[in-house]
Amino acid sequence: MYRFGLYLTKEVSLKRALRLGVDAIFDRPSRRIAEWAKEHSILYVPHVWIFENNDLGNGVVNIFGKRGLYAFGNTGCPSNPRVLDNALKRIENVFSDLEVPAVILDGVRFPSPRDMEFFFSCFCGYCVEKMKEKGINPEDLLEKLKALFGRPERFDINYFKELLSKLGQFRCWIIEENVALLYDTAKAYGGSLWAAVFPPSISFYVGQDYSSLKSYIGEFQVMLYSKCKGPACLNSEISSLARTLYKLLRGSFSESGIFNLLEDFLGMPISRYTCEELDTRGIDFAVLIHELEKAQRVLGEKVVPIIMPWELSKEEIERMKNKGRIIYFGIPH
């Protein structure tokens, strides 16, 4: 079992990784890196952006009928059979081409708050049919979500949570079904699956139910970022959701009112923030600890935190370790 892992980036060479003293590295599938890691007795586990897709026709459809790709503009709907078939082939290709013990599923989710109005998806034809299979009335859910924002003066946070919970549960069912198929593919090659996942207060709403996925996932790399601007960065995800709600509710709530709603919705201590503060200063370390402890309560030792080390002090990095284990995304400044 490794203790100190590192995601390779443009700023991190293999030599630099060696100097940092890591005993595990993560990067895209690469025979060159696999051979280098073996030579230096370092664990190498490739990661795959699992629902990668550049065809807009395979995208998600939000409650306003708009179709789009999400995350980095490169991700299709997990319910789409073409997207799933491609995911299964990619996992099979990695295990057949490389001698690796596991593959990390990256992007194994639906749109997140950072995808703005696409967070309220998906109602493509495939999702609509799967909702019916699961006993959900898609037309009813769609109309209720649209009506929620159609009369902002009557917005009710408890009703919002009820509708988003129903949408989140559907997403979790789809992701679990897909992961089960990916797990069977990995198992056929004697391999296992790991996953890079969202912090627990958001994970359910993007389709990542820790409790149901832990039967298939050997390691949960929980992304705990506080000052960056990309997907899974807590500050960016929360400020994006605040801005989306402010827009959809047409200013019926003040910014502080929106953050009070979000604290209630997500169960995170965030009511005192503003969007500008989250964008410029980031989120407090205490919130990261809150999320780490929440993940540990469900997953225990399966949790390995991923951090951006330049965001934290040495003392904070030590506190973020789970049983002495941690992963860096990038290197300290």
LINHUPE-V13069 format. One record per residue. N is the residue number from 1. PHI is phi in whole degrees, -180 to 180 (999 if undefined). NEAR is the number of other C-alpha atoms within 10 Angstrom. Layout:
((N:PHI:NEAR) (N:PHI:NEAR))
This chain:
((1:999:7) (2:-76:14) (3:-114:15) (4:-131:18) (5:-105:24) (6:-145:24) (7:-84:20) (8:-74:19) (9:-132:13) (10:-61:6) (11:-87:8) (12:-119:14) (13:-85:11) (14:-64:14) (15:-64:8) (16:-65:13) (17:-61:18) (18:-64:15) (19:-67:9) (20:-72:12) (21:84:12) (22:-72:18) (23:-119:19) (24:-155:21) (25:-130:24) (26:-132:20) (27:-160:17) (28:-62:16) (29:-56:21) (30:-156:15) (31:-67:13) (32:-62:8) (33:-69:18) (34:-61:20) (35:-68:14) (36:-62:14) (37:-62:19) (38:-64:12) (39:-62:9) (40:-102:10) (41:56:11) (42:-115:18) (43:-69:18) (44:-123:26) (45:-128:26) (46:-75:23) (47:-114:23) (48:-129:21) (49:-74:17) (50:-72:23) (51:-106:26) (52:-59:24) (53:-167:21) (54:-113:14) (55:-96:14) (56:-56:16) (57:-62:15) (58:-100:22) (59:-79:25) (60:-87:30) (61:-121:23) (62:-86:19) (63:-68:20) (64:-98:15) (65:84:14) (66:-90:15) (67:-100:19) (68:-163:20) (69:-95:23) (70:-132:25) (71:65:20) (72:-103:11) (73:72:15) (74:-136:16) (75:-131:27) (76:-102:28) (77:-68:30) (78:-63:27) (79:-81:25) (80:-74:18) (81:-61:12) (82:-68:14) (83:-67:20) (84:-67:21) (85:-59:13) (86:-64:15) (87:-62:24) (88:-63:20) (89:-65:12) (90:-68:18) (91:-64:23) (92:-61:16) (93:-63:12) (94:-63:22) (95:-70:23) (96:-80:12) (97:-92:11) (98:-125:15) (99:-91:16) (100:-129:18) (101:-80:16) (102:-158:25) (103:-128:23) (104:-92:26) (105:-80:25) (106:-112:17) (107:69:23) (108:-85:25) (109:-169:27) (110:-94:30) (111:-57:28) (112:-106:26) (113:-54:24) (114:-66:26) (115:-84:21) (116:56:18) (117:-66:21) (118:-75:25) (119:-59:22) (120:-93:24) (121:-150:25) (122:-130:28) (123:-127:24) (124:-72:22) (125:-58:13) (126:-69:16) (127:-67:22) (128:-59:18) (129:-67:15) (130:-71:18) (131:-61:21) (132:-61:12) (133:-62:10) (134:-89:12) (135:84:9) (136:-102:16) (137:-86:13) (138:-64:18) (139:-64:13) (140:-66:10) (141:-63:18) (142:-61:22) (143:-66:13) (144:-68:16) (145:-66:19) (146:-64:15) (147:-66:13) (148:-58:20) (149:-94:17) (150:-73:15) (151:-129:13) (152:-59:17) (153:-67:13) (154:-111:12) (155:-61:16) (156:-125:12) (157:-64:14) (158:-68:12) (159:-68:13) (160:-59:17) (161:-63:15) (162:-62:13) (163:-70:17) (164:-69:19) (165:-67:14) (166:-66:15) (167:-66:24) (168:-63:24) (169:-64:18) (170:-61:22) (171:-59:27) (172:-62:24) (173:-61:19) (174:-66:22) (175:-64:23) (176:-62:23) (177:-60:15) (178:-66:18) (179:-64:23) (180:-60:16) (181:-69:16) (182:-65:25) (183:-62:20) (184:-62:16) (185:-65:19) (186:-63:22) (187:-62:15) (188:-63:12) (189:-102:16) (190:77:12) (191:-108:16) (192:-132:22) (193:-115:24) (194:-115:22) (195:-149:23) (196:-92:21) (197:-126:27) (198:-73:30) (199:-59:24) (200:-63:22) (201:-71:16) (202:-112:24) (203:-56:20) (204:-57:20) (205:-74:27) (206:-101:25) (207:103:24) (208:-108:26) (209:-91:21) (210:-51:20) (211:-61:9) (212:-80:13) (213:-81:19) (214:-68:16) (215:-72:12) (216:-112:19) (217:-104:20) (218:-80:16) (219:-143:20) (220:-105:26) (221:-91:23) (222:-85:26) (223:-79:25) (224:-121:23) (225:-110:28) (226:-125:24) (227:-134:21) (228:-102:20) (229:-121:17) (230:-98:14) (231:-58:21) (232:77:26) (233:-71:21) (234:-56:28) (235:-62:27) (236:-72:25) (237:-64:21) (238:-70:27) (239:-66:22) (240:-65:21) (241:-66:22) (242:-62:23) (243:-66:17) (244:-64:19) (245:-64:23) (246:-60:18) (247:-68:15) (248:-69:16) (249:-90:19) (250:52:14) (251:74:13) (252:-69:17) (253:-119:17) (254:-72:10) (255:-61:18) (256:-64:15) (257:-64:14) (258:-62:21) (259:-70:24) (260:-64:16) (261:-61:21) (262:-69:20) (263:-62:16) (264:-66:16) (265:-66:17) (266:-93:15) (267:70:11) (268:-119:14) (269:-78:16) (270:-129:20) (271:-65:16) (272:-85:10) (273:-83:19) (274:-124:16) (275:-63:20) (276:-62:10) (277:-65:13) (278:-64:23) (279:-72:18) (280:-101:13) (281:-103:13) (282:89:22) (283:-107:22) (284:-68:15) (285:-58:16) (286:-59:11) (287:-71:16) (288:-62:21) (289:-63:15) (290:-56:15) (291:-71:20) (292:-62:22) (293:-65:17) (294:-64:15) (295:-66:23) (296:-63:16) (297:-64:10) (298:-92:14) (299:-111:16) (300:58:14) (301:-75:14) (302:-73:18) (303:-82:24) (304:-128:28) (305:-69:25) (306:-102:24) (307:-127:25) (308:-99:20) (309:-62:18) (310:-70:15) (311:-82:17) (312:-125:17) (313:-80:12) (314:-61:12) (315:-66:8) (316:-67:15) (317:-60:16) (318:-61:13) (319:-71:11) (320:-82:24) (321:-69:19) (322:-108:18) (323:56:11) (324:81:12) (325:-109:18) (326:-160:22) (327:-127:26) (328:-96:20) (329:-110:19) (330:93:17) (331:-126:18) (332:-62:12) (333:-76:6))
